[in-house]
């Protein structure tokens, strides 16, 4: 799966989305936290910090 980061969103399969969650919903058909779906840390949270 390839997602391109744009200045104001993300591109996936030729379409621009406002969030990673929107892409995750498109892929799975249900609501997901985009950062968790893609295995990323949420902004502002450093590794090892809860």
VMD Tcl script that builds the backbone (N, CA, C; Angstrom):
set m [mol new atoms 150]
animate dup $m
set s [atomselect $m all]
$s set {name element resname resid chain x y z} {
  {N N UNK 1 A 0.855 -1.156 0.000}
  {CA C UNK 1 A 0.000 0.000 0.000}
  {C C UNK 1 A 0.912 1.234 0.000}
  {N N UNK 2 A 0.634 2.184 -0.885}
  {CA C UNK 2 A 1.434 3.387 -1.002}
  {C C UNK 2 A 0.561 4.612 -0.763}
  {N N UNK 3 A 0.958 5.444 0.194}
  {CA C UNK 3 A 0.261 6.693 0.494}
  {C C UNK 3 A 1.277 7.819 0.377}
  {N N UNK 4 A 0.949 8.820 -0.408}
  {CA C UNK 4 A 1.833 9.969 -0.584}
  {C C UNK 4 A 1.363 11.098 0.328}
  {N N UNK 5 A 2.298 11.684 1.075}
  {CA C UNK 5 A 1.991 12.812 1.951}
  {C C UNK 5 A 2.035 14.090 1.124}
  {N N UNK 6 A 0.951 14.850 1.177}
  {CA C UNK 6 A 0.842 16.118 0.464}
  {C C UNK 6 A 0.822 17.268 1.467}
  {N N UNK 7 A 1.032 18.500 1.000}
  {CA C UNK 7 A 0.979 19.640 1.927}
  {C C UNK 7 A -0.339 19.755 2.691}
  {N N UNK 8 A -1.440 19.357 2.057}
  {CA C UNK 8 A -2.755 19.474 2.709}
  {C C UNK 8 A -3.541 18.176 2.600}
  {N N UNK 9 A -2.910 17.064 2.930}
  {CA C UNK 9 A -3.629 15.800 2.903}
  {C C UNK 9 A -2.740 14.651 2.482}
  {N N UNK 10 A -3.389 13.607 1.969}
  {CA C UNK 10 A -2.707 12.384 1.583}
  {C C UNK 10 A -3.305 11.876 0.279}
  {N N UNK 11 A -2.467 11.333 -0.580}
  {CA C UNK 11 A -2.950 10.764 -1.837}
  {C C UNK 11 A -2.871 9.250 -1.756}
  {N N UNK 12 A -3.967 8.600 -2.114}
  {CA C UNK 12 A -4.035 7.146 -2.132}
  {C C UNK 12 A -4.818 6.721 -3.365}
  {N N UNK 13 A -4.210 5.903 -4.199}
  {CA C UNK 13 A -4.829 5.393 -5.426}
  {C C UNK 13 A -5.428 6.513 -6.276}
  {N N UNK 14 A -4.680 7.623 -6.398}
  {CA C UNK 14 A -5.099 8.716 -7.263}
  {C C UNK 14 A -6.110 9.681 -6.675}
  {N N UNK 15 A -6.557 9.442 -5.447}
  {CA C UNK 15 A -7.509 10.337 -4.792}
  {C C UNK 15 A -6.841 11.023 -3.609}
  {N N UNK 16 A -7.240 12.256 -3.320}
  {CA C UNK 16 A -6.693 13.006 -2.195}
  {C C UNK 16 A -7.662 12.921 -1.022}
  {N N UNK 17 A -7.119 12.606 0.144}
  {CA C UNK 17 A -7.896 12.480 1.375}
  {C C UNK 17 A -7.369 13.469 2.404}
  {N N UNK 18 A -8.238 13.940 3.275}
  {CA C UNK 18 A -7.842 14.914 4.296}
  {C C UNK 18 A -7.128 14.257 5.466}
  {N N UNK 19 A -7.324 12.951 5.663}
  {CA C UNK 19 A -6.729 12.296 6.829}
  {C C UNK 19 A -6.362 10.848 6.520}
  {N N UNK 20 A -5.485 10.303 7.349}
  {CA C UNK 20 A -5.157 8.884 7.240}
  {C C UNK 20 A -6.349 8.027 7.646}
  {N N UNK 21 A -7.170 8.539 8.556}
  {CA C UNK 21 A -8.373 7.802 8.972}
  {C C UNK 21 A -9.326 7.605 7.806}
  {N N UNK 22 A -9.430 8.602 6.934}
  {CA C UNK 22 A -10.306 8.489 5.764}
  {C C UNK 22 A -9.802 7.390 4.822}
  {N N UNK 23 A -8.498 7.280 4.685}
  {CA C UNK 23 A -7.932 6.216 3.846}
  {C C UNK 23 A -8.172 4.857 4.488}
  {N N UNK 24 A -7.950 4.763 5.790}
  {CA C UNK 24 A -8.182 3.500 6.502}
  {C C UNK 24 A -9.636 3.064 6.362}
  {N N UNK 25 A -10.572 4.005 6.446}
  {CA C UNK 25 A -11.994 3.679 6.287}
  {C C UNK 25 A -12.283 3.200 4.871}
  {N N UNK 26 A -11.660 3.808 3.886}
  {CA C UNK 26 A -11.842 3.403 2.487}
  {C C UNK 26 A -11.357 1.968 2.283}
  {N N UNK 27 A -10.218 1.636 2.882}
  {CA C UNK 27 A -9.619 0.316 2.721}
  {C C UNK 27 A -10.416 -0.761 3.450}
  {N N UNK 28 A -10.849 -0.460 4.685}
  {CA C UNK 28 A -11.476 -1.491 5.525}
  {C C UNK 28 A -12.998 -1.479 5.506}
  {N N UNK 29 A -13.579 -0.333 5.155}
  {CA C UNK 29 A -15.036 -0.230 5.194}
  {C C UNK 29 A -15.569 0.116 6.578}
  {N N UNK 30 A -14.677 0.370 7.530}
  {CA C UNK 30 A -15.112 0.761 8.871}
  {C C UNK 30 A -14.164 1.826 9.413}
  {N N UNK 31 A -14.583 2.483 10.523}
  {CA C UNK 31 A -13.772 3.558 11.092}
  {C C UNK 31 A -12.529 3.002 11.786}
  {N N UNK 32 A -11.403 3.614 11.509}
  {CA C UNK 32 A -10.132 3.275 12.145}
  {C C UNK 32 A -9.407 4.560 12.492}
  {N N UNK 33 A -8.602 4.530 13.538}
  {CA C UNK 33 A -7.652 5.590 13.785}
  {C C UNK 33 A -6.560 5.423 12.719}
  {N N UNK 34 A -6.346 6.443 11.915}
  {CA C UNK 34 A -5.400 6.345 10.808}
  {C C UNK 34 A -3.983 6.046 11.246}
  {N N UNK 35 A -3.550 6.651 12.352}
  {CA C UNK 35 A -2.191 6.406 12.825}
  {C C UNK 35 A -2.024 4.948 13.250}
  {N N UNK 36 A -3.012 4.401 13.937}
  {CA C UNK 36 A -2.933 2.992 14.345}
  {C C UNK 36 A -3.000 2.059 13.150}
  {N N UNK 37 A -3.866 2.345 12.206}
  {CA C UNK 37 A -4.006 1.499 11.020}
  {C C UNK 37 A -2.678 1.378 10.270}
  {N N UNK 38 A -1.971 2.502 10.145}
  {CA C UNK 38 A -0.711 2.508 9.413}
  {C C UNK 38 A 0.502 2.226 10.297}
  {N N UNK 39 A 0.274 1.953 11.589}
  {CA C UNK 39 A 1.363 1.604 12.497}
  {C C UNK 39 A 2.259 2.772 12.856}
  {N N UNK 40 A 1.693 3.968 12.905}
  {CA C UNK 40 A 2.453 5.177 13.219}
  {C C UNK 40 A 2.137 5.655 14.627}
  {N N UNK 41 A 3.046 6.443 15.196}
  {CA C UNK 41 A 2.786 7.092 16.482}
  {C C UNK 41 A 1.952 8.330 16.208}
  {N N UNK 42 A 1.038 8.638 17.096}
  {CA C UNK 42 A 0.240 9.844 16.927}
  {C C UNK 42 A 1.111 11.077 17.129}
  {N N UNK 43 A 0.785 12.176 16.457}
  {CA C UNK 43 A 1.599 13.384 16.600}
  {C C UNK 43 A 1.677 13.824 18.056}
  {N N UNK 44 A 2.851 14.269 18.464}
  {CA C UNK 44 A 3.034 14.774 19.814}
  {C C UNK 44 A 3.347 13.700 20.843}
  {N N UNK 45 A 3.311 12.426 20.461}
  {CA C UNK 45 A 3.619 11.364 21.394}
  {C C UNK 45 A 4.961 10.757 21.002}
  {N N UNK 46 A 5.873 10.736 21.949}
  {CA C UNK 46 A 7.180 10.150 21.672}
  {C C UNK 46 A 7.200 8.704 22.105}
  {N N UNK 47 A 8.078 7.949 21.512}
  {CA C UNK 47 A 8.173 6.529 21.805}
  {C C UNK 47 A 8.444 6.298 23.293}
  {N N UNK 48 A 7.746 5.346 23.885}
  {CA C UNK 48 A 7.929 5.026 25.286}
  {C C UNK 48 A 7.139 5.904 26.235}
  {N N UNK 49 A 6.446 6.896 25.703}
  {CA C UNK 49 A 5.661 7.807 26.535}
  {C C UNK 49 A 4.187 7.487 26.348}
  {N N UNK 50 A 3.439 7.408 27.423}
  {CA C UNK 50 A 2.021 7.069 27.335}
  {C C UNK 50 A 1.176 8.308 27.393}
}
mol reanalyze $m
mol bondsrecalc $m
mol representation Tube
mol addrep $m
